[in-house]
């Protein structure tokens, strides 16, 4: 039986979940079948675990703020002839409880135990806490 693992990635150039959604709505960010994707140089070695219900958790402005379920991994050959991995995503962005993260390059694996939970129903449209407040609450153990 295959377990599930997630990915975590910085959403570079976006300031909000809405900004990420706007980017995903552009043709440049979509597959031929209209699904949002993220293209990366490295192919995940834990592909079976990712495709067993995994999501990509997006870090925006220093905190995980949302996730998207990963549907498939497509091979994409660039104009330079280099093989890349297109992480094809479900269009729906699911807001999560905010979880601070330091900057990092590329993507990382994120276990289901370490992933922040989804926001409860009715709180999906709430704005994320300001980073400074989020840090202060984390320091005193509230978050």
N, C-alpha and C positions, 0 to 999 in steps of 0.2 A: 504494500500500500504506500502511495506517495503522499508525503506531507505537503504543506503549503508554505511558501515563503513569498515575501513581498520585496519590492524595490523601493528605494528612497532616492529622490533626485531634487537638486536645486532647480527652481523655476527662474532661470536667469532672465532678467529684463522685464519681469512682471511685478507689479506692486500689489496685486490683489487676486483673489480667486476669479473675480469678474474679468480681469485682464488676461488670465490664463484661458478662460472660456473664449474670449474674443480671439486670441491667437489660434486656438483650436478650430475656430470657425473659418479661418482663412484656407484657401486652396493649398497654399504652400505647406501647411501643417497636416494635410490630410492624405490618406491613401487614395487609390483610384476609386475605391468603393465609398468614399466620403467619410471614413472614420478618422478620428484624430490619431496622430502617431508621434512618437519621439524617436529620432534616428540617433544611434550611438555607434561608436567604433567597435565596442566590445560586445561579443555575443555571450549572454549569460550561460555559465556552465550548468546552472541549476534550472534549466529550462522546464523540465517536467514539473518541478515544484511550483514554479511561477505560474504555469498554465493550469495548475490545479486549484484555481480560485484566487490567485495572487492579485495584488493591486500595486500601483505605483503611488507612493505617498509624496506629495509635492511640498517642498520647503519654500515658502514665500516670505520674504523679509525676516529671515531668521527663525521661522517657526513652521512646523508642519501645520498646514491649514486645511488640506483636502486630499482626497485620493480618487483614483480612477481604476476600475477593474481592467486587468490586462486580458485581452481577448486572444492574441496570437503574436508570434514573432515572425516577421517577414524578412527574407534576405533582400538587401538593396545594394546594388552595385553602383557606385558613384561615377561621375564623369571621369574621375581619375583612375578608375578600374579597381578601386579598393572595395572589398566586401564589408558591408555594414549591417547592423541589425535595426530594423524598424519595429519598435514596440508599439503595437496597434492597441488602441484603448477604446473602452466603452465611452461614448460621448458624455454621459452623465458624470459631473463632478460631485462627489459626496463630501460634504464638510465634516471635518473631524475636530475633536477637542485639540486645542492648540498645544503643541509640544516643541519647546525650543531646541534648535539644532545649530551647531557651529558650521561654518562653511566647509565644504569639501569638494573635491573634483569628481566628475563622472557620476556614477550611480553606485549605490551600496545595497547589499541585501539587508532586509529588515524582517526579523522574525515576527510571527503573529503575536507573540507574547509582548514584544517591545513596541508594537504599533499602537498609536493612540486610538481610542474608540471613536466611532461615528458620533456626531452630535445627536442628542435625543430628538425625536420628532417634535416639530414646532420651533426648534432652535436653529434650523438649517440656514436661515437667512440672517442670523446675527453676525455682526462684524467681529473679527478677531480682536482680542485684547491688544492694546499697544504693547510693543516689545518690552519697554521698560517695566510696565506693570506686570506683564507675564513673567519677566525675570525675577522681580521682587516677590511675587507669589510663589515661584518655584523655590527661591532661596529659603522661604519660611516653611516650605513643605505643604503648601495648599494645593499646588498643581503638581 
